[in-house]
Amino acid sequence: MHIFKTQSSHFLKFIGMVLLVSQGACSSSSDAWLEEAKTRLKKGELVSAREALKKSIEKNPGSSEAFNMLGVIDFQEKKYEEAESNYLKATELKPSLYQAQLNLAAVRMEKLNWEKALPPLEIAIKNSPDSASAYLQRGIVWAALAKPQQAIADFTTCLAKNPQEIHALYNRGNIYYQGNKLTEAAEDFEKTVEINPEFAKGYYALGLSLYQQKLKEKACLAFQQARKLKYPGAKEAVQKLCE
């Protein structure tokens, strides 16, 4: 009886070792397919990337990153329902996966489901409060929901974390412009083109905000730069307002 117990104990340990090795092998194999998918995705090879991700998930059904990447492919192919489903699966598997939460919000924004875009952004901000991207996205959602003060607050927080985020500047400038705060709007638009001199719509918006302040000469310089960068409507603005 004592001998049987000892042998049984060794047998159980052996089984445990086999399970650990097998699980490790599956995980390694899953990771290999995941890396293959990343390589394919970078090359724009969506079909082969999708196949690699399916194989990764077969080896490891709990791979949140694989589901997130499937969602990315679906989004690029404009399969928004499938993208949302895969992003949701990724966030269920790993709620702290910041990019999946942002992606889930983004696909809901694309579908104009503004209210439903807020919860994943709240989670993303809670998990990564020092990252600017979630504040930018939430600011856009607040603006779409006609809540300008909340939008301005989020764009301002985004800029505190990343002063070079021209989309936060541009969107905040738009809200200022719509609220007839033309000086503040012009300041934000001017910063966008200082950061990126090729940002054509920044010049156009700057021109509008300056023109509304009766600063015609400066406005026309901005419109002319927008025209040079072939921004739609800039040519007409120069002809109508500056010539």
Order of alpha helices (4+ residues) and beta strands (2+ residues): alpha-alpha-alpha-alpha-alpha-alpha-alpha-alpha-alpha-alpha-alpha-alpha-alpha
